Amino acid sequence: MAEIPWPPGVPKPLSCPAFTDAPSDGPKVARWIERNCVYTSGPKFGQPVKLEVFQRIFLIWLFEKCPDGRYRYRRALLECPKGQGKTPLASWIGAYQLANQYAAVIPVAAASLEQADLLFGDMRQCVSESKTLSRVMIPFEHEIQVKDGPGRAYKVAAVAGTNDGQRPSTLLADETHEWVGNKERVHLVLANGCSKRQDSLIVNTTTPGFDPNTLAGRMHDYGLRVNSGEIQDDEFLFVWWGCPADRYDLTDEEQRQQAIRDASPAADLFADVRDISNRYHQIPENEWLRYYLACWVSGVQAWLPLGAWDACKDTTLNIPDGADVCLGFDGSFNNDATALVVASCGENPHLDVVELWEKPPTAGPDWAVPIADVEETIRQACRRWQVREIVCDPARWARSYQILEDEGLPIVAFPQNAGHMIPATQRMYEAVVNRTVTHSGDVRLARHIGNAMSKTDSRGTRICKATPNSPLKVDLAVAAVMALDRASVAPPSYNVLDSVPV
């Protein structure tokens, strides 16, 4: 299996799996769609579908096959700007599955009945207007049935308690960023039902939302970690088309249109770039960024400039055993992560992750950080390097600090208050943008750095999470800030004889 060149003329997603020559039924599915499905709105109403290249690419990914003939992916999240044809594509996939899965059971679901009707209505209209599908399927108001067979697709609104016991063969979940609160339970029930069938497929589609602590936000973060290789999950497909808000000067018309083209695979095909650009002045900027650049937005700003962290990566460097270092430790016990970062001491420090203890996605509510493992890892780091300081916030882990300090380890208090964190944050920011610091490229550290937001008040700027309850962790970033701050300071020149009276 070899990676193949990305097709010209199609913007590459911000996050996606490798595009390879692996066996796939995607081309077969594309041919089926073009032979049997029709457009259900607009000037092409009733005409046969002609798939765009980016839609074919997604189908190639979605229907990739394993060497044993099984489909690789069982769960998928397609995340892209508004107006990219997510809903029609999902309806065509649903029609294909209904026609080709044995005894298909396909809930077509959304957060509200009205939203579900957009996707289900598209699928129902496609069946009704298709000369071939109308012969083998019967469309009703809330259900599509296969003639002379048990298969059916049906409309579902996210109302808790109404969907237990189903065994879906395919789940189509639309605009998952709207599945908040108790509505998440419905998605969980339907997804659990899919696990009862060996050949099941879950296709989630959405534009980004505001709150990462939601179903869509957690799936987004999970997908990033899968695509980076941090999490091994060969059955989860994540494709995110978008453009970072700080890639271009959006106040400039020409640059704004380029941002739209970077984010939108449908730009200049069926998405009107000029119209989208004009909407920048008609709706709140956060809404425009979310709808048309597929950005997750909130009331705080990203901490580092786009690309600045990646520009400091140097995989040729490592911190040799016995080197002078400082360790940055940010500790938690359950929901937040516990992070240990090493920084080499000197004019141009190098950063790396010693260890990260982060709650696994599948862990239950009783999960806790293994304190004994954390303490032993710190001891091992002190045996490996010449540790000048172990920098930590004294507000937590007092017992562990006392034990380690009693063993002679150089514990140094670094309260995470404004007086300490503001200058340390500024030092780290300047080191990154001026490239006077390097790092190993660890994907976990990159993720936490990317999650870090900047919060500015009258005292200065500190890093923080997007929201206090955000599941997006920043603990490695905090530990790196503390470690770099102390590693950049020259040790005091102290001679014990200076204290002896002459």
Secondary structure as UniProt FT lines:
FT   TURN            8..9
FT   HELIX           26..36
FT   TURN            43..46
FT   HELIX           53..62
FT   STRAND          64..65
FT   TURN            67..68
FT   STRAND          75..79
FT   TURN            82..83
FT   HELIX           86..100
FT   TURN            102..103
FT   STRAND          105..110
FT   HELIX           113..129
FT   TURN            131..132
FT   HELIX           133..136
FT   STRAND          137..139
FT   STRAND          143..146
FT   TURN            147..148
FT   STRAND          152..157
FT   TURN            160..161
FT   TURN            164..165
FT   STRAND          170..174
FT   HELIX           176..178
FT   TURN            181..182
FT   HELIX           183..194
FT   TURN            195..196
FT   TURN            198..199
FT   STRAND          201..206
FT   HELIX           215..228
FT   TURN            234..235
FT   STRAND          236..240
FT   TURN            245..246
FT   TURN            250..251
FT   HELIX           253..263
FT   TURN            265..266
FT   TURN            268..270
FT   HELIX           273..278
FT   HELIX           279..281
FT   HELIX           285..292
FT   STRAND          301..302
FT   TURN            306..307
FT   HELIX           308..311
FT   TURN            315..316
FT   TURN            321..322
FT   STRAND          324..330
FT   STRAND          338..344
FT   STRAND          350..357
FT   TURN            361..362
FT   TURN            365..366
FT   HELIX           371..384
FT   STRAND          386..392
FT   TURN            394..395
FT   HELIX           398..406
FT   TURN            407..408
FT   STRAND          411..413
FT   HELIX           418..433
FT   TURN            434..435
FT   STRAND          438..439
FT   HELIX           443..451
FT   STRAND          453..457
FT   TURN            458..459
FT   STRAND          460..464
FT   TURN            468..469
FT   HELIX           475..487
FT   HELIX           496..499
//
